[in-house]
Each structure stands twice: as structure tokens, then as C-alpha cells.
């Protein structure tokens, strides 16, 4: 599928998981395993639970309102 030989990985942020799942279904790829959340002080964190080294990685994330929960800092 990928002509250059790299793995393709797709992750979903908090804003539109359904879109990311639809893209993965169309490409016949699993959705990447990650956790998005907030610390008690309101700061965002992201934990990726799989290796992405050497892969082409795409994050499906909207930047629409509200920007505090749909921003790249919380992808």
C-alpha cells in the first residue's frame, strides 16, 4: 500500500474520533493507541502506547471551537 516502505500510523485527538475511525476503516489500518487527558491543573497530556519511530504519523484533530479542548496542545 505504501510505496516508500514506511508504516503509516493514524492517531485521533479529542475533537473528532469518528472521523479518524472512518479514515482508518477506509485505509484498512488500525487507529493508533494513545491517551489524551488533562492534569489537575488543566494542562493537557498525550501518551502514545506504540512505537512510531520510522513511521509516517498523522494526527486527525480539529482546531475549531472550543479551542481549549480542540487544540494541538491536547491532540
Backbone as numpy.savetxt, mean C-alpha at the origin, in Angstrom:
# Nx Ny Nz CAx CAy CAz Cx Cy Cz
4.99 -12.28 -16.80 4.18 -11.09 -16.80 5.04 -9.82 -16.80
6.05 -9.78 -15.95 6.92 -8.61 -15.87 8.16 -8.91 -16.72
8.39 -8.13 -17.75 9.45 -8.44 -18.70 10.85 -8.21 -18.14
11.00 -7.35 -17.16 12.33 -7.05 -16.64 12.75 -7.97 -15.51
11.92 -8.91 -15.11 12.28 -9.93 -14.14 12.11 -9.56 -12.69
11.68 -8.35 -12.36 11.48 -7.96 -10.97 10.09 -8.36 -10.50
9.98 -8.63 -9.22 8.67 -8.88 -8.62 7.88 -7.59 -8.56
6.59 -7.71 -8.68 5.70 -6.56 -8.56 4.92 -6.72 -7.27
4.92 -5.70 -6.43 4.19 -5.74 -5.16 3.30 -4.52 -5.07
2.07 -4.75 -4.62 1.10 -3.68 -4.49 0.61 -3.65 -3.06
0.64 -2.45 -2.48 0.18 -2.25 -1.11 -0.95 -1.24 -1.10
-1.78 -1.34 -0.08 -2.91 -0.42 0.06 -2.73 0.44 1.30
-2.95 1.73 1.11 -3.02 2.62 2.26 -4.41 2.54 2.87
-4.74 3.48 3.72 -6.03 3.47 4.40 -7.18 4.02 3.57
-6.89 4.75 2.51 -7.95 5.50 1.85 -8.86 4.69 0.93
-8.33 3.68 0.24 -9.16 2.97 -0.72 -8.69 1.53 -0.91
-8.88 0.73 0.10 -8.46 -0.67 0.03 -9.20 -1.43 -1.07
-10.47 -1.11 -1.29 -11.25 -1.80 -2.32 -10.63 -1.61 -3.70
-10.14 -0.40 -3.99 -9.47 -0.15 -5.27 -8.21 -0.99 -5.38
-7.41 -1.02 -4.33 -6.18 -1.81 -4.35 -6.49 -3.30 -4.54
-7.53 -3.80 -3.89 -7.92 -5.20 -4.06 -8.37 -5.48 -5.49
-9.10 -4.55 -6.10 -9.55 -4.71 -7.48 -8.36 -4.73 -8.45
-7.38 -3.87 -8.21 -6.17 -3.84 -9.05 -5.43 -5.16 -8.93
-5.27 -5.65 -7.70 -4.58 -6.92 -7.49 -5.32 -8.07 -8.14
-6.63 -8.06 -8.07 -7.42 -9.11 -8.71 -7.20 -9.10 -10.21
-7.22 -7.91 -10.81 -7.02 -7.78 -12.25 -5.63 -8.26 -12.67
-4.62 -7.97 -11.85 -3.24 -8.36 -12.15 -2.91 -9.76 -11.67
-3.85 -10.38 -10.95 -3.64 -11.73 -10.38 -2.43 -11.76 -9.45
-2.38 -10.76 -8.58 -1.32 -10.64 -7.59 -1.95 -10.52 -6.21
-1.26 -11.00 -5.17 -1.78 -10.80 -3.82 -1.53 -9.36 -3.36
-2.42 -8.86 -2.54 -2.22 -7.55 -1.94 -1.13 -7.66 -0.90
-0.21 -6.71 -0.89 0.91 -6.74 0.05 0.44 -6.71 1.50
1.25 -7.32 2.37 0.92 -7.44 3.78 1.54 -6.30 4.57
0.69 -5.37 5.01 1.18 -4.27 5.84 0.13 -3.86 6.84
0.57 -3.09 7.81 -0.32 -2.55 8.84 -0.12 -1.05 8.89
-1.22 -0.31 8.83 -1.20 1.15 8.99 -1.91 1.46 10.30
-1.38 2.38 11.05 -2.03 2.74 12.30 -1.55 4.06 12.83
-1.98 4.35 14.03 -1.61 5.62 14.68 -1.10 5.33 16.08
-0.06 6.04 16.45 0.43 6.01 17.82 -0.52 6.82 18.70
-0.38 6.71 20.00 -1.26 7.43 20.91 -1.15 8.95 20.77
-0.01 9.42 20.26 0.14 10.88 20.07 -0.41 11.35 18.72
-1.01 10.44 17.92 -1.61 10.81 16.65 -0.73 10.61 15.44
0.55 10.37 15.65 1.46 10.14 14.53 1.13 8.80 13.87
1.37 8.74 12.55 1.08 7.52 11.78 2.28 6.58 11.80
1.99 5.28 11.63 3.06 4.31 11.41 2.62 3.32 10.35
3.60 2.77 9.65 3.37 1.72 8.66 4.38 0.63 8.93
3.91 -0.62 9.01 4.79 -1.77 9.15 4.55 -2.68 7.95
5.60 -2.99 7.19 5.50 -3.88 6.04 6.01 -5.24 6.48
5.18 -6.27 6.29 5.48 -7.60 6.80 5.94 -8.56 5.71
6.61 -8.05 4.70 7.20 -8.90 3.67 8.38 -8.18 3.05
9.24 -8.93 2.39 10.42 -8.35 1.77 10.05 -7.63 0.49
10.55 -6.41 0.34 10.31 -5.65 -0.87 11.61 -5.34 -1.62
12.72 -5.77 -1.08 14.01 -5.49 -1.71 14.05 -6.06 -3.12
14.44 -5.23 -4.07 14.56 -5.64 -5.46 13.25 -5.71 -6.22
12.16 -5.38 -5.56 10.84 -5.44 -6.19 10.40 -4.06 -6.68
9.52 -4.05 -7.64 8.82 -2.82 -8.01 7.61 -2.72 -7.11
7.54 -1.66 -6.31 6.50 -1.52 -5.28 5.60 -0.34 -5.62
4.29 -0.59 -5.54 3.30 0.45 -5.78 2.39 0.55 -4.57
2.09 1.77 -4.16 1.19 2.02 -3.05 -0.06 2.69 -3.61
-1.22 2.08 -3.36 -2.48 2.65 -3.80 -3.02 3.47 -2.65
-2.97 4.80 -2.80 -3.35 5.69 -1.70 -3.84 7.01 -2.25
-5.02 7.39 -1.87 -5.59 8.67 -2.27 -5.05 9.78 -1.38
-5.05 10.98 -1.91 -4.66 12.14 -1.11 -5.83 13.10 -0.95
-7.05 12.57 -1.07 -8.23 13.42 -0.94 -8.55 13.69 0.54
-9.53 14.53 0.77 -9.93 14.87 2.14 -10.51 13.67 2.85
-10.34 13.52 4.13 -9.55 14.38 5.01 -8.07 14.06 4.89
-7.28 15.06 4.70 -5.86 14.85 4.44 -5.11 14.27 5.63
-5.64 14.40 6.82 -4.96 13.85 8.00 -5.01 12.33 8.03
-6.01 11.72 7.39 -6.08 10.26 7.37 -5.81 9.68 6.01
-5.73 10.50 4.98 -5.47 10.01 3.62 -4.25 10.69 3.03
-3.19 10.73 3.78 -1.97 11.38 3.29 -0.87 10.33 3.15
0.20 10.71 2.49 1.31 9.79 2.32 1.96 9.41 3.65
1.82 10.27 4.64 2.43 9.93 5.93 1.72 8.75 6.58
0.51 8.45 6.15 -0.23 7.32 6.72 -0.45 6.22 5.70
0.28 6.19 4.63 0.01 5.22 3.59 0.12 3.85 4.11
